[in-house]
Amino acid sequence: MADTAEVNGIRVAYEDDGRRSTTARPGTPLVLIHGHPFDRSMWDPQRTAFRERRRVIVPDLRGYGETTVVPGTTPLSVFAEDLRALLDHLGVERFVLGGLSMGGQIAMECLPVFGQRIRGLLLADTFAEPETEDGVRARRAMADRLSREGMNGYAAEVLTRMVEPAGPRPEATPHVLRMMRAAPPEGAAAALRGRALRPDYRPLLRAVRVPTLVVVGRLDTYTPVRDAESLRALVPDSELHVIEGAGHLPNLERPGEFGTALAGLLWRVDG
């Protein structure tokens, strides 16, 4: 059962593992931001893998999972402020921040919000460019559709783009489908409208001075490898890891390889 916190005018549901780590020198806390249209459970493999050695915090974003739904438009800056309020509430001063897809863009939005509190950065299956005019129209149209029709039709349409059907973990597919179907339509729609307004994050990334890991599934068609290569070129102290045989959710499709790459980032942060 999730913990909850009343912050920034909403109730945020979250998991906070490893607060009492048994290791003599627990590592820097790890904060992971889920993508659209998912919830905190997309990070279950990473929680299991890392919670014995460090604190792992995974929230449900505003409008998703068990967190308050606020209809309308949710700019990515609002998600960043929600995260700041939650981490302040939890007393987490410094941490490694990671996000996948929309979660990666929220992590970029967090860079000026948190400043030197971020000690390492994970950007998975995401990109930094602002939305195109066609993209703005498409996101707004999809938001209206989700508000009108709900999540089921959309979830069925995009499932095989989210996860590689022939991947090694068949249990990932029903998990992803459950998350998408369970997403509150008004929350998902508000996030889509907010993503249509996002700025260009490339100038922020050029200024990043902490260890950074860029991860992408080789078969990802939403954010292909070339997008990950662009991110790698932007961030001075960054490494790129391409996960073979995975689509848009390599952390669920190939959690072992994803975890190995993430462990490498955490080692760079903690030394």
Stockholm file with secondary structure:
# STOCKHOLM 1.0

chainA/1-271         MADTAEVNGIRVAYEDDGRRSTTARPGTPLVLIHGHPFDRSMWDPQRTAFRERRRVIVPDLRGYGETTVVPGTTPLSVFAEDLRALLDHLGVERFVLGGLSMGGQIAMECLPVFGQRIRGLLLADTFAEPETEDGVRARRAMADRLSREGMNGYAAEVLTRMVEPAGPRPEATPHVLRMMRAAPPEGAAAALRGRALRPDYRPLLRAVRVPTLVVVGRLDTYTPVRDAESLRALVPDSELHVIEGAGHLPNLERPGEFGTALAGLLWRVDG
#=GR chainA/1-271 SS CCEEEEETTEEEEEEEECTTCCSSSCEEEEEEECCTTCCGGGGHHHHHHHTTTEEEEEECCTTSTTSCCCCSCCCHHHHHHHHHHHHHHHTCCSEEEEEETHHHHHHHHHHHHHGGGEEEEEEESCCCSCCCHHHHHHHHHHHHHHHHHCSHHHHHHHHHHHSCTTCSCTTHHHHHHHHHHHSCHHHHHHHHHHHTTCCCCHHHHHTCCSCEEEEEETTCSSSCHHHHHHHHHHSTTEEEEEETTCCSCHHHHSHHHHHHHHHHHHHHHHC
#=GC SS_cons         CCEEEEETTEEEEEEEECTTCCSSSCEEEEEEECCTTCCGGGGHHHHHHHTTTEEEEEECCTTSTTSCCCCSCCCHHHHHHHHHHHHHHHTCCSEEEEEETHHHHHHHHHHHHHGGGEEEEEEESCCCSCCCHHHHHHHHHHHHHHHHHCSHHHHHHHHHHHSCTTCSCTTHHHHHHHHHHHSCHHHHHHHHHHHTTCCCCHHHHHTCCSCEEEEEETTCSSSCHHHHHHHHHHSTTEEEEEETTCCSCHHHHSHHHHHHHHHHHHHHHHC
//
